[in-house]
């Protein structure tokens, strides 16, 4: 069941002007089995004539973010070698965290970066392409000291770039996340994989892992949602896509071939 979109959260300037000191955490530890026949390292998968993860790096660079932490795991050497060059060319500071338990769910990769992130940070997925204007929108959104913000897409009907069987669904009420997960029956938004977080996320992930045995990022967000500490911001008509399989790759290629406004 899909319910109607409810009120958005109030937009207030808060982090604008501090972009240069803001860090971004990129999760790039998984194997990406559904695309392994095309490229053995999913973040290095060619999309639009460049490696997939380079779209994320470029999005951060466009938004003025210069500090990047990347969690690697599967096939780490090739990915790290590539990123050293890519981030150097973009004049971005780069730090790696290795997740030797990369087979587990993605929340563990986020948790592994805990020692490096003591201030607000962006959290991004290495296999998403998105309009950098979403980052700018989030920088203008009030981030409470004990919370996280998730960029959500309320276009839940016949979304051209969303795989309904795979996307993480979100239930939002009056700007607050009430529930999140892939199997939700009641939802009104999609998770775009773009977060602005306070370090409280790490404590929530730890609680989810310890109490529920849930190592997913969504598990940590559910902990925060239960405390009214997880909020949503509407991306409007802005583009994003999660590239998880050959079908999504084809859709991304077709979109990029039409020309994109942020290049």
C-alpha positions as CSV (number, residue, x, y, z in Angstrom):
1,X,0.0,0.0,0.0
2,X,1.3,3.4,-1.0
3,X,0.2,6.5,1.0
4,X,0.2,10.1,-0.1
5,X,3.2,12.3,0.3
6,X,3.1,14.3,3.6
7,X,4.7,17.5,4.7
8,X,8.4,18.2,4.0
9,X,10.7,19.3,6.7
10,X,11.5,22.9,7.2
11,X,14.5,24.1,5.2
12,X,16.9,26.3,7.2
13,X,20.5,27.3,6.4
14,X,22.9,25.5,8.7
15,X,25.9,23.8,7.1
16,X,26.3,26.2,4.1
17,X,29.7,27.9,4.3
18,X,31.3,24.9,6.1
19,X,31.4,22.6,3.0
20,X,35.2,22.6,2.9
21,X,35.5,21.0,6.3
22,X,32.7,18.5,5.8
23,X,33.7,14.9,5.1
24,X,32.0,12.3,2.9
25,X,31.9,8.6,3.6
26,X,31.5,6.4,0.5
27,X,30.7,2.7,1.0
28,X,32.5,0.6,-1.7
29,X,33.2,-2.8,0.0
30,X,30.7,-5.1,-1.6
31,X,31.3,-7.5,-4.5
32,X,28.4,-6.6,-6.8
33,X,27.7,-10.1,-8.0
34,X,24.9,-9.2,-10.5
35,X,27.4,-7.1,-12.5
36,X,30.6,-9.2,-11.9
37,X,30.4,-10.7,-15.4
38,X,30.8,-7.2,-16.8
39,X,33.3,-5.9,-14.4
40,X,35.0,-7.7,-11.4
41,X,35.0,-4.5,-9.3
42,X,31.5,-2.9,-9.3
43,X,32.8,0.6,-8.3
44,X,35.1,0.5,-11.3
45,X,32.3,-0.5,-13.7
46,X,32.4,1.7,-16.8
47,X,29.3,3.9,-16.9
48,X,29.1,6.8,-19.4
49,X,32.8,6.3,-20.2
50,X,34.0,6.6,-16.7
51,X,34.1,4.3,-13.6
52,X,30.9,4.3,-11.6
53,X,32.5,5.6,-8.4
54,X,33.9,8.6,-10.3
55,X,30.4,9.9,-10.7
56,X,30.2,10.0,-6.9
57,X,33.5,11.7,-6.6
58,X,32.5,14.3,-9.2
59,X,29.2,14.9,-7.4
60,X,31.1,15.7,-4.2
61,X,33.6,17.9,-6.0
62,X,30.8,19.8,-7.6
63,X,29.2,20.3,-4.2
64,X,32.5,21.6,-2.8
65,X,33.3,18.6,-0.6
66,X,37.1,17.9,-0.4
67,X,37.4,15.3,2.3
68,X,36.6,11.7,1.4
69,X,36.6,8.5,3.4
70,X,36.1,5.3,1.4
71,X,35.4,1.9,2.9
72,X,36.8,-0.8,0.7
73,X,36.6,-4.6,0.9
74,X,36.3,-6.9,-2.1
75,X,39.1,-6.4,-4.7
76,X,40.4,-3.5,-2.7
77,X,43.8,-3.0,-4.3
78,X,42.6,-2.0,-7.8
79,X,39.9,0.3,-6.4
80,X,42.2,2.0,-4.0
81,X,44.8,2.5,-6.8
82,X,42.2,4.1,-9.0
83,X,40.8,6.4,-6.3
84,X,44.3,7.7,-5.3
85,X,44.6,9.0,-8.9
86,X,41.0,10.2,-9.2
87,X,41.0,12.1,-5.9
88,X,44.4,13.6,-6.6
89,X,43.1,15.0,-9.9
90,X,40.1,16.5,-8.2
91,X,42.3,17.8,-5.4
92,X,40.4,15.9,-2.7
93,X,41.9,14.4,0.5
94,X,41.4,10.7,0.6
95,X,41.4,8.2,3.5
96,X,40.7,4.4,3.2
97,X,39.1,2.1,5.7
98,X,39.2,-1.6,5.0
99,X,36.3,-3.9,5.9
100,X,37.5,-7.4,6.0
101,X,34.0,-8.6,6.7
102,X,32.7,-7.1,3.4
103,X,30.3,-10.1,2.9
104,X,28.1,-8.7,5.7
105,X,25.5,-6.0,5.2
106,X,26.4,-2.5,4.4
107,X,25.8,-1.1,7.9
108,X,29.0,-2.8,9.1
109,X,31.0,-0.9,6.4
110,X,29.6,2.4,7.8
111,X,30.4,1.4,11.3
112,X,34.0,0.6,10.5
113,X,34.6,4.3,9.6
114,X,33.5,5.4,13.1
115,X,37.0,6.5,14.4
116,X,37.4,8.9,11.5
117,X,34.1,10.7,11.7
118,X,33.5,12.9,14.7
119,X,31.5,15.7,13.0
120,X,28.6,15.8,10.5
121,X,29.3,13.9,7.3
122,X,27.7,12.8,4.0
123,X,27.1,9.1,3.6
124,X,27.0,7.9,0.0
125,X,26.9,4.6,-1.9
126,X,29.5,3.9,-4.5
127,X,27.0,2.5,-7.0
128,X,24.6,5.4,-7.2
129,X,24.7,8.2,-9.8
130,X,22.8,11.4,-8.7
131,X,22.4,15.1,-9.4
132,X,24.9,17.0,-7.1
133,X,22.1,19.5,-6.5
134,X,20.8,17.0,-4.0
135,X,23.9,17.5,-1.9
136,X,23.4,21.3,-2.0
137,X,19.8,20.8,-1.0
138,X,20.8,18.8,2.1
139,X,23.5,21.4,3.0
140,X,20.6,23.9,3.4
141,X,18.6,21.5,5.5
142,X,18.5,21.7,9.3
143,X,20.6,18.8,10.7
144,X,20.0,18.3,14.4
145,X,22.8,17.5,16.7
146,X,21.5,14.0,17.4
147,X,20.1,13.0,14.0
148,X,20.4,12.0,10.4
149,X,18.7,13.2,7.2
150,X,17.9,11.0,4.3
151,X,17.2,12.3,0.8
152,X,14.0,10.6,-0.4
153,X,12.1,10.4,-3.6
154,X,8.3,10.6,-3.3
155,X,7.8,9.5,-7.0
156,X,6.7,6.0,-6.1
157,X,4.4,5.4,-9.1
158,X,6.0,3.9,-12.2
159,X,9.5,5.4,-11.5
160,X,11.6,4.9,-14.6
161,X,14.9,4.4,-12.8
162,X,13.7,2.4,-9.7
163,X,13.6,-1.3,-9.4
164,X,10.6,-1.8,-7.1
165,X,11.7,-5.3,-6.1
166,X,15.1,-4.0,-4.9
167,X,14.7,-0.4,-3.8
168,X,14.7,0.4,-0.1
169,X,11.3,1.9,0.8
170,X,10.6,4.6,3.4
171,X,7.6,5.6,5.4
172,X,7.7,9.4,6.1
173,X,5.2,11.3,8.3
174,X,5.5,15.1,8.8
175,X,9.2,14.9,7.7
176,X,10.1,12.2,10.1
177,X,11.1,8.7,9.0
178,X,8.8,6.2,10.6
179,X,10.1,3.0,9.0
180,X,12.6,1.9,6.4
181,X,13.3,-1.3,4.6
182,X,13.1,-3.3,1.3
183,X,10.0,-5.2,2.2
184,X,7.8,-2.5,3.6
185,X,4.1,-2.8,2.6
186,X,3.2,0.7,3.8
187,X,5.5,3.4,2.3
188,X,5.4,6.7,0.5
189,X,9.0,7.3,-0.5
190,X,12.2,5.7,-1.8
191,X,15.6,5.8,-0.2
192,X,18.1,7.4,-2.6
193,X,21.2,6.3,-0.6
194,X,22.2,9.9,0.1
195,X,22.5,10.8,3.8
196,X,23.7,13.7,5.9
197,X,24.6,12.3,9.3
198,X,25.7,13.2,12.8
199,X,28.0,10.6,14.5
200,X,25.0,9.3,16.5
201,X,24.5,7.0,13.5
202,X,27.4,4.8,14.7
203,X,25.8,4.2,18.1
204,X,22.5,3.4,16.4
205,X,24.3,0.9,14.1
206,X,26.0,-0.7,17.1
207,X,22.6,-1.1,18.9
208,X,21.1,-2.6,15.8
209,X,23.9,-5.1,15.4
210,X,24.0,-6.0,19.1
211,X,20.3,-6.2,19.9
212,X,18.8,-7.4,16.6
213,X,21.8,-9.0,14.8
214,X,21.0,-6.6,12.0
215,X,24.1,-5.3,10.2
216,X,22.2,-3.3,7.6
217,X,22.3,0.5,7.4
218,X,18.5,0.5,7.4
219,X,18.7,-1.2,10.8
220,X,20.6,1.7,12.2
221,X,18.2,4.2,10.7
222,X,15.3,2.3,12.2
223,X,16.8,2.7,15.6
224,X,17.1,6.5,15.1
225,X,13.6,6.6,13.6
226,X,12.2,5.0,16.8
227,X,13.7,8.0,18.7
228,X,12.4,10.6,16.2
229,X,16.0,11.3,15.2
230,X,15.8,10.4,11.5
231,X,14.3,12.9,9.1
232,X,13.7,13.1,5.3
233,X,14.2,15.7,2.7
234,X,12.4,15.6,-0.7
235,X,14.6,15.6,-3.8
236,X,11.8,16.7,-6.0
237,X,12.4,15.9,-9.7
238,X,16.2,15.5,-9.3
239,X,17.8,12.4,-10.9
240,X,19.3,9.4,-9.1
241,X,19.8,5.8,-9.9
242,X,21.1,2.7,-8.1
243,X,23.1,0.6,-10.5
244,X,22.7,-3.0,-9.2
245,X,22.2,-5.1,-12.3
246,X,22.6,-4.9,-16.1
247,X,19.1,-3.5,-16.6
248,X,19.9,-0.5,-14.3
249,X,23.2,-0.1,-16.1
250,X,21.4,0.2,-19.4
251,X,19.0,2.8,-18.0
252,X,21.9,4.8,-16.6
253,X,23.7,4.7,-19.9
254,X,20.6,5.8,-21.8
255,X,20.1,8.7,-19.4
256,X,23.7,9.9,-19.6
257,X,23.6,9.7,-23.4
258,X,20.9,12.4,-23.4
259,X,23.2,14.9,-21.8
260,X,23.0,16.0,-18.1
261,X,22.7,19.5,-16.7
262,X,25.3,19.3,-14.0
263,X,28.3,18.6,-16.3
